[in-house]
């Protein structure tokens, strides 16, 4: 037995081994072949056993020869195994095929009513100016709905608001302003509050609902001016519509404010150039406001008289219709939609 | 209020605005007289022309129609006409394609029974005129003569001299001085800085009035009364100019005398009345009506007095409801010879009350109840007398009756530059202030360079505080001068109130739970509400109290509802949500989930309670098996509610309603639950009663729930750290039992938990199986246990399981399957 014979045998086993590795049909089969050739009792290991019969000077040479082949075969094994694993994996993946065009398991998405959404939106804007929300009862005493707001009994300004009565002394509040009076009576100035909620007018047609929503603000400070009021409303308009829209005041009359103004904002749809939404005027009426009438501040004991003393509290107030704001913001075509609660309508306000 | 441009031009020079009425409208709006619309008469009659009928032939296919060749200018058009009163050579009025007649009647070219018609020949009614002849309007010879330049094709508005612009102005209740043409002109003279063209002299006060006695009951303190006699009036049609003035503000012409009284009201704002002197019969009494007296009013309605209403009476009976409407009998008619003309001032609140009681609203009552100008009586009287003298060839008697109204002069108002500047937020030039205030007719005294003493004229009763003058200055100076400055704040940070915080939190949680928010009216139809809440086949007479177990009160009615559909405040949100369901169902929305957060109302004696409810309604099943879950719809709703309550950290308990008397009628008696929080009933959940579904023809499952959110007490979140520190793993065991269908799964669950004791992490129904032929049900519970001292071994579990099964079978009679 000499080294060249053994070398030949190694070569034969090596070649054979490469051939069968390559031909292996699966990674299991390949593993079995690996055991057959490279295992402890494998063909290559058996050759290793013959080393003792070689002369001493040939032993290292033979050892390194067989190790080189062994290493090469192991590399070959890894290579083929990777390939076969990939095939197996692909087979498994194929078996796990799903029609991914099938619909997702239906999980309902809810929605807030546009009135709720717009209310929260408006409150968030005024919160940044330090205003906080107050609410109140919907069945209100005549005094809080009218008289405390400088609307005496048998006064023509009562005709401005068609009123639902519950009894001689109780009405369904015609505006959110009674909230102001309750706050003025129970909390101390200075104040910045937002009154929010449902109001009622006995008036129903294509553009009027008998039960709608209002939001209003009241600020009480030692110094309050029309400029402050316009600054506040103008800030709100820009934030609410997210556009640089101009704000315009027009003289008007409300019994509880003097001076009073109607608030117009530039039409958000045409940016003031005139369109069907704003009736070609470029402006849209959004609410009313004014400096709180000194008579109102006296009636609710904020000031002791109406003499406009230097130390007196002063106040401004403003109010908007929430449906109107929603109509402008979302392009809702009719007030009818607000109370129909058609799910096709509601589900649009995610 | 309607204001005519042409009429207005009689008092103030408006030539600058002649071809630009919009500009004048803008000026008015800018000072607070909001112009809501402008009707341009020229535009309104576009494509309506005077025409001559050249030939008239029978329509070949219709007996009642005729074919007319009509000359409408250079061209001749064929128009099919259905009237019979016209002939060849007649002058008529033709509406050509593009014309828009009153009532939004658009004229188009069309074919009538196969013949082309290029427009329409108009009747008087179609032109908005009073009807004097049948068929179409044939222009009469005398009309034609006046029109020297009559031509075919001449525009109808030119022919009729309709070149006015009518402003529709929204006069706010404080500006009673602007309820007339002269009033608006006066305001414009200030705004445009122009002098008025006309003034109105007052009738001279005479020493005596001898025609007949006029007595004023002493109690009528706030009253002014003037009048005089005009003899030999010739009652006839009014002249064209007067008719046109009245027509422009929408007032119908009656006769020359009545028209003058109306004209003066629209001119000066002072309501006038003319009585037939014969019917005044010896005397006039201005007094309170007595109970039982009655009056037939001008519009032929009989009113019965309750007593106390202010009336004008003759010797024996009422002849007018003072300041509101005259009597039919004492009115001016074609046989009237002598008249008494009244110009008065009545207390606004008296007129308001009386007009409201009888439900009568007239132009007169409207002006008196808002507060008329008490200083103008004699000017108006003089104006009316002069016009009647002129138009009815009458003799005006010299003596007049005059009871002076209480002339309350406006009080002095002191105002300073600092006040103006502080409140407006910009610097004020006092010269401008003086200019505007004087232009308004105020008396002005300069007390110092920065302070003024002002007295407003009587017709501006609304100017009584410094802020009123401030507004006058600001609006005349222009609201656009007000700068925009955010206010500084001296207060501390505020806090939203609890209701708002809870409401928004609930709304957003419900939204995140996949529900759509509904908002319904707070009032509803009382019958629908009753029949929903109280639905019960056998106990029809029960009152609503049963549903009030947790509300405890009667429904609140609206005294003056708009309709029966909205006549009672809602007791519950569910009837409204059910109506929404019906709407959606009828619009083919067969699957949906709605919630509503809102106020419900009830009363106890005379206290009105408002409570805040949360209600939910779900209908329909998932349409596809792919999406469907195994448990019935009502458990989906229950799950949503549970997750909502857990999100709010509320500890709650469901109670199966076993006593039928405690189950609301609208719920399915075998599928209903009550919710308890801290032992208090807070609401209900269940399926809708099948009879309600049947009644409204709804073929779906409907589940609903309603809770009083005022009783939700939100607990703060507290972190339980022990849950993370258990050293030993938890183990899971499924326990299957067989039990009668009537046994509550929750009772079994509770017992399992009790036996497992403090080791129990959770126990929940895992599966339910219902064998077809058996009365029993197989329920599997999934129990999770964990011990703090050691790992649960299989033996421990066996022991626990045996203990649980023993307890279940001993206490609940549950069978343990042998498997």
Interface residues (C-beta under 8 A of the other chain):
Chain A: X102 X103 X105 X106 X107 X108 X109 X110 X111 X112 X113 X115 X116 X120 X123 X127 X129 X130 X131 X132 X133 X134 X135 X137 X138 X139 X154 X155 X156 X157 X159 X160 X164 X165 X166 X167 X170 X172 X189 X190 X191 X192 X193 X196 X198 X200 X202 X204 X210 X211 X219 X221 X222 X223 X224 X225 X226 X227 X228 X230 X231 X232 X234 X235 X247 X248 X249 X250 X251 X252 X253 X258 X259 X260 X261 X262 X291 X293 X294 X295 X306 X308 X314 X338 X339 X340 X341 X342 X343 X344 X346 X347
Chain B: X29 X30 X31 X32 X34 X172 X173 X174 X175 X348 X349 X352 X353 X369 X370 X371 X419 X422 X423 X424 X425 X426 X465 X466 X467 X468 X470 X471 X474 X475 X479 X480 X482 X483 X484 X485 X486 X487 X488 X489 X490 X491 X493 X494 X495 X496 X497 X499 X500 X504 X507 X508 X510 X511 X512 X513 X514 X515 X516 X517 X518 X519 X520 X521 X522 X523 X556 X557 X558 X559 X560 X561 X562 X566 X569 X577 X580 X583 X584 X587 X589 X592 X593 X594 X599 X601 X606 X608 X610 X622 X626 X627
